[in-house]
Amino acid sequence: MYGTSDPTAAERTAFRRAEKQYKLYKTLNVKGRSRSRSRSGCRPSSGEGGGADLSAVVDFHALLAADGELPDGIGRRECPGFDRPVFCFLDRPGFYFIPGALSTEEQCCWIRESLKTFPQPPNRTNLTAIYGSISDLLIAAENQQILVEAENPDIQERNKQNNCGGKTESKYFKFVDSESQKGEEHRSNAATTLVRKLRWSTLGLQFDWSKIDVGDMLGGHVDDMEADWTKPIVSISLGCKCIFLLGGKTRDEVPTAMFLRSGDIVLMAGEARERFHGVPRIFTESDQQEIPALISQLSSGDDVFILEYIKNSRININIRQVY
């Protein structure tokens, strides 16, 4: 249920209206009379860029700091053996929000793992279908290397042996120093560019998420890839702050908007597994990222490239039991 067969109908739903309400819009280019588009692909409004009304967005961190009476419809649970409060919506059972569940050190650890370890072969990424298995992408980016199409004797020999059957294997790519390729005719991609194009990696069961339109923003959907929906999904948010929408069992139900910050954890179980949800906006503006602790922690020489990545991105780690 990641897509819809009728885009026109989707535009009229309550969920879609909420998505459009919170998306980041860029201002008009008055001099050129041209309309720019945001990374979410939406046309800009006539007002100031990013001027969406955020007053109705639930802020669990503010509730945590207030430590007083909760607004109507929101509950708080204390879990034995767990020192963080857990919030929930009383009318949406199965949804749990844990603000600040991970320390800054734990966040940095999982950010490093997400960029250095998770994309490593044999794990698949969205780049695998185009370039095959590529190793050490982040290291290549730090070293300003480029990915070039190259000859691989092993593949050439196998293609020669299989030629009579018409079966050929994919092309071979490898990282090389850009200086070594001067004057050479190669189709190449800078490793830094490929890091920006990295959208997902999958561990365990190698599900091909390329069948789904995966981008920085995540449109309204229900997670229905698992054989057994009785198992919960745990979602860890890292990096830039975002807006998360939790809707109903159809797109016609008005969703509730809430802020998700780095270190927050969301758990969806039971009935909540059937609810539409999505991320229409990520705050990459320097005054709204809300990641000063991460910036301080990742400012050392070894993490500079990771820091530049996380200043403009949000990483979401989804943990699910498929079978």
C-alpha positions as CSV (number, residue, x, y, z in Angstrom):
1,M,0.0,0.0,0.0
2,Y,2.9,2.3,-0.7
3,G,1.3,3.8,-3.8
4,T,-2.1,4.6,-5.2
5,S,-3.6,3.6,-8.6
6,D,-5.5,6.9,-8.8
7,P,-3.2,9.9,-8.1
8,T,-6.0,12.4,-8.8
9,A,-8.1,10.8,-6.0
10,A,-5.2,10.8,-3.7
11,E,-4.9,14.5,-4.0
12,R,-8.3,14.9,-2.5
13,T,-7.7,12.9,0.6
14,A,-7.3,14.3,4.1
15,F,-3.9,12.7,4.4
16,R,-2.7,14.3,1.1
17,R,-4.0,17.7,2.2
18,A,-2.0,17.4,5.4
19,E,1.1,16.4,3.5
20,K,0.8,19.5,1.3
21,Q,0.2,21.7,4.3
22,Y,3.5,20.8,5.9
23,K,5.8,20.4,2.9
24,L,8.7,22.9,2.5
25,Y,8.0,25.4,-0.2
26,K,10.5,27.6,-1.9
27,T,9.7,31.3,-2.7
28,L,9.1,32.5,-6.2
29,N,11.9,33.8,-8.4
30,V,10.3,37.2,-9.0
31,K,13.0,38.5,-11.3
32,G,12.8,35.5,-13.7
33,R,9.1,34.9,-13.1
34,S,10.0,31.3,-12.7
35,R,8.8,28.8,-10.1
36,S,11.3,26.7,-8.3
37,R,10.6,23.4,-6.8
38,S,11.5,22.0,-3.5
39,R,13.2,18.7,-3.1
40,S,9.7,17.2,-2.4
41,G,8.7,18.3,-5.9
42,C,5.9,20.7,-4.9
43,R,5.2,24.1,-6.3
44,P,5.8,27.0,-4.1
45,S,3.1,29.0,-2.4
46,S,2.7,32.7,-2.8
47,G,3.9,33.4,0.8
48,E,7.3,33.0,2.4
49,G,9.2,29.8,1.9
50,G,8.7,27.2,4.7
51,G,6.0,29.4,6.3
52,A,3.6,26.5,7.1
53,D,1.6,26.8,10.3
54,L,3.2,24.4,12.8
55,S,1.1,25.3,15.8
56,A,-0.9,22.1,15.6
57,V,2.2,19.8,15.5
58,V,2.5,17.7,18.7
59,D,5.8,18.2,20.4
60,F,6.5,15.4,22.8
61,H,9.8,16.9,23.9
62,A,7.9,20.0,25.1
63,L,5.5,17.8,27.0
64,L,8.5,16.0,28.5
65,A,10.0,19.3,29.6
66,A,6.7,20.6,31.0
67,D,6.2,17.6,33.2
68,G,2.7,18.7,33.9
69,E,-0.9,17.7,32.9
70,L,-1.0,16.3,29.4
71,P,-3.2,17.6,26.6
72,D,-6.5,15.8,25.9
73,G,-6.0,12.6,24.0
74,I,-2.4,12.0,24.9
75,G,-1.3,9.4,27.5
76,R,2.0,8.7,29.2
77,R,3.2,5.3,30.4
78,E,6.1,4.4,32.7
79,C,7.7,1.1,31.7
80,P,9.4,-1.0,34.4
81,G,13.1,-1.2,33.8
82,F,13.1,1.6,31.3
83,D,14.0,5.1,32.4
84,R,12.4,7.0,29.6
85,P,8.7,8.0,29.5
86,V,6.6,6.6,26.7
87,F,3.8,8.7,25.1
88,C,0.7,7.4,23.2
89,F,-2.5,8.7,21.7
90,L,-5.5,7.4,23.6
91,D,-7.6,7.0,20.4
92,R,-4.9,5.3,18.4
93,P,-3.8,2.1,20.3
94,G,-0.6,0.5,19.4
95,F,1.4,3.7,18.6
96,Y,4.1,4.6,21.1
97,F,6.5,7.6,21.0
98,I,9.7,7.6,23.1
99,P,11.4,11.1,22.9
100,G,15.1,11.2,23.4
101,A,15.4,7.4,23.7
102,L,19.0,7.4,22.5
103,S,21.9,9.4,23.9
104,T,24.1,11.6,21.7
105,E,26.8,8.9,21.7
106,E,24.3,6.2,20.7
107,Q,23.0,8.4,17.9
108,C,26.5,9.0,16.5
109,C,27.2,5.3,16.7
110,W,24.1,4.4,14.6
111,I,24.7,7.2,12.2
112,R,28.2,5.9,11.5
113,E,26.9,2.3,11.2
114,S,24.2,3.5,8.7
115,L,26.7,5.2,6.4
116,K,29.8,3.0,6.8
117,T,28.6,-0.5,7.6
118,F,25.0,-1.0,6.5
119,P,25.6,-0.2,2.7
120,Q,28.4,-2.7,2.6
121,P,28.0,-5.9,0.4
122,P,26.3,-8.3,0.5
123,N,23.7,-5.9,1.7
124,R,21.7,-4.3,-1.1
125,T,21.2,-0.5,-1.5
126,N,19.3,1.5,-4.1
127,L,22.7,1.9,-5.9
128,T,23.1,-1.9,-6.3
129,A,20.8,-2.3,-9.2
130,I,22.8,0.3,-11.2
131,Y,26.4,-0.3,-10.2
132,G,26.4,-3.8,-8.7
133,S,28.1,-4.4,-5.3
134,I,30.3,-1.5,-4.4
135,S,32.3,-1.4,-1.2
136,D,33.5,1.4,1.1
137,L,31.4,4.1,-0.4
138,L,32.0,6.6,2.4
139,I,35.7,6.0,2.4
140,A,35.8,6.6,-1.3
141,A,33.9,9.9,-0.8
142,E,36.3,11.0,1.9
143,N,39.2,10.3,-0.5
144,Q,37.5,12.2,-3.4
145,Q,37.5,9.1,-5.5
146,I,35.2,8.4,-8.5
147,L,33.4,5.3,-9.6
148,V,34.3,4.2,-13.1
149,E,33.0,1.5,-15.4
150,A,35.9,-1.0,-15.8
151,E,36.8,-4.3,-17.3
152,N,36.6,-7.3,-15.1
153,P,38.3,-10.4,-16.5
154,D,36.1,-12.8,-14.5
155,I,32.9,-11.3,-15.9
156,Q,34.3,-11.2,-19.4
157,E,35.3,-14.9,-19.2
158,R,31.8,-15.9,-17.9
159,N,30.1,-13.8,-20.6
160,K,32.2,-15.6,-23.2
161,Q,31.3,-19.0,-21.9
162,N,27.6,-18.1,-21.7
163,N,27.5,-16.3,-25.0
164,C,25.9,-19.2,-26.8
165,G,23.0,-19.0,-24.4
166,G,22.5,-15.2,-24.8
167,K,23.2,-14.6,-21.1
168,T,25.4,-11.8,-20.1
169,E,26.3,-10.4,-16.7
170,S,26.1,-6.8,-15.5
171,K,29.0,-4.3,-16.0
172,Y,31.6,-3.9,-13.4
173,F,32.4,-0.6,-11.5
174,K,35.2,0.3,-9.2
175,F,36.5,3.3,-7.2
176,V,39.7,5.0,-8.4
177,D,41.5,8.2,-7.7
178,S,40.3,11.0,-10.0
179,E,43.8,12.1,-10.8
180,S,44.5,8.7,-12.4
181,Q,41.7,9.0,-14.8
182,K,42.7,12.3,-16.5
183,G,42.5,12.0,-20.2
184,E,40.7,8.6,-20.0
185,E,37.3,8.0,-21.5
186,H,35.2,6.6,-18.7
187,R,31.6,7.0,-17.6
188,S,32.2,8.0,-14.0
189,N,30.4,9.2,-10.9
190,A,32.0,11.1,-7.9
191,A,31.7,9.1,-4.7
192,T,30.5,12.2,-3.0
193,T,27.6,12.4,-5.4
194,L,26.7,8.7,-4.9
195,V,26.6,9.2,-1.1
196,R,23.9,11.9,-1.7
197,K,22.0,9.5,-3.9
198,L,22.1,6.7,-1.3
199,R,18.5,6.3,-0.2
200,W,18.3,2.9,1.6
201,S,20.2,-0.2,2.5
202,T,18.7,-3.4,3.7
203,L,20.0,-5.9,6.3
204,G,18.9,-9.4,6.8
205,L,16.3,-10.4,4.2
206,Q,17.4,-8.6,1.0
207,F,14.1,-6.9,0.0
208,D,14.4,-4.8,-3.1
209,W,13.0,-1.4,-2.1
210,S,13.7,-0.1,-5.6
211,K,10.2,-1.1,-6.4
212,I,9.1,1.8,-4.2
213,D,9.7,5.5,-4.8
214,V,12.1,6.1,-1.9
215,G,13.3,9.7,-1.3
216,D,14.1,12.1,1.5
217,M,10.4,12.5,2.2
218,L,8.2,9.5,2.6
219,G,4.6,9.7,1.3
220,G,1.6,8.3,3.2
221,H,1.7,4.5,3.3
222,V,1.0,1.4,5.3
223,D,3.9,-1.0,6.0
224,D,2.4,-4.1,4.4
225,M,5.5,-6.0,3.2
226,E,5.6,-8.4,6.2
227,A,3.8,-11.8,6.2
228,D,2.8,-11.3,9.8
229,W,1.4,-7.9,10.8
230,T,1.1,-8.9,14.5
231,K,4.7,-8.1,15.0
232,P,5.6,-4.5,15.8
233,I,7.8,-2.1,13.7
234,V,10.4,-0.1,15.6
235,S,11.6,3.2,13.9
236,I,14.7,5.1,15.0
237,S,15.1,8.7,13.9
238,L,18.6,10.2,13.4
239,G,19.8,13.5,12.1
240,C,17.6,16.4,11.1
241,K,14.2,17.0,12.7
242,C,11.1,16.1,10.7
243,I,7.4,16.1,10.8
244,F,5.7,12.7,11.1
245,L,2.1,12.2,10.2
246,L,0.0,9.4,11.8
247,G,-3.3,8.9,10.1
248,G,-6.1,6.4,10.1
249,K,-6.9,3.1,8.3
250,T,-7.8,5.1,5.1
251,R,-6.3,8.2,3.6
252,D,-9.6,10.0,4.2
253,E,-9.0,10.3,8.0
254,V,-7.2,13.4,9.1
255,P,-3.7,12.6,10.4
256,T,-2.0,13.9,13.5
257,A,1.3,15.7,13.0
258,M,4.2,15.4,15.4
259,F,7.9,16.4,15.5
260,L,10.4,13.6,15.3
261,R,14.0,14.5,16.4
262,S,17.3,12.7,16.4
263,G,17.2,10.0,19.0
264,D,13.5,9.6,19.1
265,I,12.0,6.1,18.7
266,V,8.5,5.3,17.4
267,L,6.9,1.8,17.9
268,M,3.8,0.8,15.9
269,A,2.1,-2.4,16.9
270,G,-1.3,-4.1,16.7
271,E,-3.9,-1.7,15.2
272,A,-1.3,1.0,14.6
273,R,0.2,-1.3,11.9
274,E,-2.8,-0.6,9.8
275,R,-2.6,3.2,9.9
276,F,-1.3,5.4,7.2
277,H,1.8,7.3,8.1
278,G,4.5,9.4,6.4
279,V,7.2,12.1,6.6
280,P,6.2,15.2,4.5
281,R,9.0,17.5,5.7
282,I,12.6,17.4,6.9
283,F,14.1,20.5,8.5
284,T,17.5,21.0,6.9
285,E,17.7,24.8,7.7
286,S,20.6,25.4,10.1
287,D,18.3,27.1,12.7
288,Q,15.8,24.3,12.6
289,Q,17.8,21.1,12.4
290,E,18.1,20.9,16.2
291,I,21.2,18.8,16.1
292,P,23.8,20.9,18.0
293,A,24.9,17.9,20.1
294,L,25.5,15.8,17.0
295,I,27.4,18.6,15.3
296,S,29.7,18.9,18.4
297,Q,30.2,15.2,18.7
298,L,30.9,14.7,14.9
299,S,33.3,17.6,14.5
300,S,36.5,15.6,14.7
301,G,38.6,14.9,11.5
302,D,37.4,11.3,11.0
303,D,33.7,12.3,11.1
304,V,33.7,15.5,9.0
305,F,32.1,13.9,6.0
306,I,29.5,12.3,8.1
307,L,28.8,15.6,9.7
308,E,28.2,17.3,6.4
309,Y,25.9,14.5,5.4
310,I,23.8,14.6,8.6
311,K,23.4,18.4,8.5
312,N,21.2,18.0,5.4
313,S,19.6,14.5,6.0
314,R,17.5,12.3,8.2
315,I,18.3,8.7,8.7
316,N,15.5,6.3,9.6
317,I,16.4,2.8,10.9
318,N,13.4,0.5,10.6
319,I,13.5,-2.8,12.5
320,R,10.9,-5.4,11.5
321,Q,10.2,-9.1,11.6
322,V,9.4,-10.2,8.1
323,Y,8.4,-13.8,8.8
